[in-house]
Amino acid sequence: MIFDTPPFWYDTQKPAHRWAARLLGPVGRAYGWAVRKRFDFYFPVPMAKPILCVGNLVAGGAGKTPVVESLVPLMQEAGYNPHILTRGYGGEEPGPLQVSPGRDTYVDVGDEALLLVEKAPTWVSKSRPLGAQAAIDTGATLIIMDDGFQNPAIFKDFALLVADGQAGFGNGKIMPAGPLREEIPSGLSRADAVVIVGEDKVGVAQTLKRHAEIPIFYADLKPASGNPEVAGQSIFAFAGIGRPEKFKETLIAAGAQLEGWGSFADHFPYTEEDLKELLSAAEIRGAMVVTTAKDYVRLPPSLREKVKKFSVRLEWQDPSALSRLIVSTLQLNA
């Protein structure tokens, strides 16, 4: 499914946007009620090994994938053998399937799985319990679950919510009126901690503190090693992620001279025609073509070498404190 964020979710300045959110408000409240009730009717399946869930309260990009990637070495240092479990959003494979980069494409397992498998053994499965069990059967002592916070089918031993410090919770309304997947108090009641990614420009921490007493951690996205040199370079960039403008800001912060920009829906399936148009526009401007690691795996292989991949990594402000909290909570739930 290709998802494009409605502008009224985050832009509340225009009257038309406020009216759209207001008209859809009753539908959003009904959706929030349904999400809440799901947990009343399900008995989450406890697994033989702990489940560390990384989720969020909003639809779209909040930075879950880099958070998951960063947790792998933290948990390895704590003595665990972590495997990653993802639904394989956008992929056709129902699973459980252990991802193989040489065999699987984003059409099979989704784009995120192809990034995550570079960090740890990764499984895709539409059924979270079946996927977790498959990982445990092959030696996993900890499952790091990418998304699935709103899925009641599996018990989470530790739930870490990710919030974007710049976008926050948008207009504060539930889908489709706003970006929230559920009511903030309801979600926080099931979470063990929250990480705010990027500078908190919209008061995310204050919003959280109004609703619950919960540990808050902070992290930033930084350019990864091995990226192309963009400082002072003419760049034509494009992205099809949850919030494409975040990638644009990252490049500008790295010193890139942005000569052109293409914004696409999250998980956009690029065709050869799409990429040829982008390459042609970049050639006219004499610019290097750059995209995200997540977009890169969705590019047609025949033209992929003409595009540079620019990756990011997550840098925690206090990784030791986070690791201690996770490990102590997992031990209490053992």
Secondary structure as UniProt FT lines:
FT   HELIX           7..9
FT   HELIX           15..41
FT   STRAND          51..55
FT   HELIX           64..77
FT   TURN            78..79
FT   STRAND          82..86
FT   TURN            89..90
FT   STRAND          97..98
FT   TURN            101..103
FT   HELIX           106..109
FT   HELIX           111..116
FT   TURN            117..119
FT   STRAND          122..124
FT   HELIX           128..137
FT   TURN            138..139
FT   STRAND          142..146
FT   TURN            149..150
FT   TURN            152..153
FT   STRAND          158..164
FT   TURN            165..171
FT   TURN            175..177
FT   HELIX           184..188
FT   TURN            189..190
FT   STRAND          193..197
FT   HELIX           204..211
FT   STRAND          216..223
FT   TURN            225..226
FT   TURN            231..232
FT   STRAND          234..239
FT   HELIX           244..253
FT   TURN            254..255
FT   STRAND          257..263
FT   HELIX           272..285
FT   STRAND          288..292
FT   HELIX           293..296
FT   TURN            297..298
FT   TURN            301..303
FT   HELIX           304..306
FT   STRAND          308..310
FT   STRAND          312..316
FT   HELIX           319..333
//
